[in-house]
Amino acid sequence: MGKGGFNAPCAQLQQGDPVDDAGAKAKVQEYLDANLKGFEIADATKVERPRGSVYRFAVKDSNGNQFLLMVNPFGQVRGPIPVQAVK
């Protein structure tokens, strides 16, 4: 059996190296450089979960557009989720 039991499809999503504060920030910056040019990290929050820490990053650009990006305990970047109306 693999992670997740019975080789469940979601088991593949949970594979990865655990990240710390600096690793999560580096992954978000890498994502911004590749996908959201002109955006920068405005705020970071760490949330402790049973399987590890989840990191939430508010990112914004000079026009006031704001998104939320999350990094799960396995180092995967999720988002962007609109926080403020896109101009």
Buried (B, 14 or more C-beta within 10 A) or exposed (E): EEEBEEEEEEBEEBEEEEBEEEBBBBBBBEBBEEEBEEBEBEEBEEEEEEEEBBBBBBBBBEEEBBBBBBBBBBBBBEBBEEBEEEE
